[in-house]
Amino acid sequence: ERISEIVLNLKNFSRLDRSKVSSFNLNEGLDSALILAKHELKHLTVKKHFGEIPAITCSPSQLNQVFLNLINNAAQAIEGGAGEITITTRTEGSDQVLVEIADNGKGIPPEIIPKIFDPFFTTKAVGKGTGLGLSISYKIIEQHGGRISVDSTVGKGTRFTIVLPLTPPPTADLGDPS
């Protein structure tokens, strides 16, 4: 039963059974990412504040990759087991959707923030991270005509904010981000 649930979620997550670009509700993608990150989240409290948001035109598998990366990073930033991740979605103006993924982990030192979206930049121990997660996430959001920003306080936590248009601009390239 558990394997069946994982396979179904992986299928939903990667959207292998659907067209590459489609209409997609980001709340569904966040739920899929949370299920896939369940192991990382087992000692944490996850608070979901999902608003009534419209579906957007996007590459669901790419956005799911961004969500999973940010959720895993948030979980890893919380040391000592007990902590909280808050995920919020809402409309932003009449033509955008906002997603916030916040944690109450160790935070990011201010001198590092300008580098976090750089390829191969990581603060993780050797063998624990490639330094590509945030770089690829940034590129995916940019390709969708959106923006991603970070706000962090050392010792208090970090909040990533993603704003995406309901429809990507005609110049958007929703192909492979690598």
Steps between C-alpha positions, in 0.01 A plus 500: 500500500782739592693419180185554296452842665863597431480391135174691449653811656815469293284470190296806601817680597681445174181524294635237261144421402421857393618753249810697590320833533152500649259675730602416856395595853812570705329378819490149346870521414587607854296210642687255273835645603405471870415133456831434323688689773317315779819333625682836532199649677423224751615696810373837379168682508375606158238773492313546174323828432376428150285772348241464227732543204432457130683243290795640307648402163836342574720193492365316810796262532746791500309695764464184710879467485533856635252431782668175603842667502382793714312273743803270539730800551263638764493165681880476492534856637317396816755340726420308814186336370204711611413788277237646275454552129219725383376492142270775382329554165286791387418709199722801442315771312268383224745300293754337732525228763734517800659204682695544824703225663630607840690320774614586851842347444850639535460769234746612235783742587457832312838468326390169343156611372635661177665166407223247577361489146849458345569161340707265719481726806422295810552528873432130547773252588687329215277231353181649649408748229588591144431870524265470203156489667447872548674587173269270302198620701586861418531418131168309493314789666667752268407289194137508615509881504500504880736605775640340812639689797635416844473667837702354786609578853776297662359303792139572405440344159463549129211578265507439126234684302404401147269711284380347174276641227175313425621480141871511415608776263531405131879510539494236778705191434346212694746247363777323689659742754847342485 
